[in-house]
C-alpha cells in the first residue's frame, strides 16, 4: 500500500481559525497527497472559510466535517476514528506547525514493521519512545 494511503491526518478545530490555517497549510506544504480530515467542532466563526481554503489545495485528499455544536476534543477524535479512512490516524493539534516532512514516513514504516508497539512522538523530533504494549 502506498504510504500516502496508510495514514490519515486529522486536525480538530474549535474557534482557532488562524492556528488551523497555519497547521493545515504547513501540513499540505510537506504532504500534499496525504489524506487530511479537518473537523470543526461547532466554532461558528471564520473557520469554515479557512477549511475551504485548505481543501482547495488538494480537494481529492481533504475531507471537511462541520459539527453543529462543540462535541469537545475527545468525542471529536472518536468521530474521526469511526469514519472510513486509512489503517492509521495521526492527530495533529491545530496549534502545531509541520516544519519539515519525513516524520510520517518514519512513523508508518515503524508501525508496519512493529504493529504491536505503540509510539509517542515528540514535537520537532524524529525520535520515538516505545511504550510497553
Secondary structure, DSSP 8 states (H G I E B T S, - for coil): --HHHHEEEEEEESS-HHHHHHHHHHHHHH-TTSEEEEEEES--STHHHHHHHHHHHSGGGEEEEEESS---HHHHHHHHHTSS--SEEEE--TT----SS-HHHHHHHHHHH-TT-EEEE-TT---EEEE--
